[in-house]
Amino acid sequence: MTEIRYQVVEHDGGWAYKVDDVFSETFPSRERATLAAEQAAQRQAQAGRTQAISYQDAEGRWHEEIARGDDRPDTGVAP
């Protein structure tokens, strides 16, 4: 199972959460950013519908595949 950890970090004059190199919007406090990260992690772990998706990779190529709605990652917020 894939594991995703959200990190809460100082960012752009406030606080944000991030996964890899992608940042959320900026929040005025660490507490608000942590709450938002926890909520995002919970939403990402919820099962959804199986559906077709399209995405572009780093080289600019487009891909289409079926994303299973029950194939959810293990998520959480890093301490």
N, C-alpha and C positions, 0 to 999 in steps of 0.2 A: 504494500500500500504506500502511496506517495505521502510524504510528510511535508507540511508547509507551516513555517513559523513566521509570524508577524513580529517585527521589531519596532519598538517605540524609540524614536530618536529626535534630537533637536534638529529643526529644519526651517529655514526661511523665516527666522525671527520668532519661531514658536516651536510646536511639537507636531510630529507626524508619525504615522506608522508606515512601514515599508515591507515589501517582500522582494527579495533579491535587490534589484536596482530601481524598483518602481515605488514612488512615494505617493501617499494619500494627500488630501488637502491638508493645510496647516491648521492646527488647533491652538487656542491660547494657553492651554495647560497640559502638562504630562498626563494628568488624570483623565481629561477629556479625550486625549489621543488614545490612551489605553482602553477606555470604554469603547471607543469607535473601533479599535482593532479587535477587541473581543467580539463585538457584534458582527464585524466582517468575517471573522473566523467561523462563527456559528452559522452564518448564512452560507458560507462556502461548503460547509460540511453537510448541509441538508440535501437530501436526495431530490432530484428533479425529474424531468422528462428526458427520455432518450430522443435525440434529435440530430439532424445533420448540422455541421458547423463548417465554416470556411475561415481560414486564417492565413496570414502572410508571414513567411519566415524571415530571418535576418538577411538573406540574400535576395529578398524581393519576390520569391516564388509563392504562388498561392496553392493551398492544399484544402481538400475537402475530406471530411471523415465523419463517422458516426460517433457521437459522444454519448456514452451510456449514462443515463440519469442516476443509476445506483452506484456508479464508480466514483465515490467521493474520497478526497484525501483526508488524512488525519491532520487536523489544524489546531493551532494554539498560538498564544502570545508568549514570546520569549521573556524571561524575567529580566 
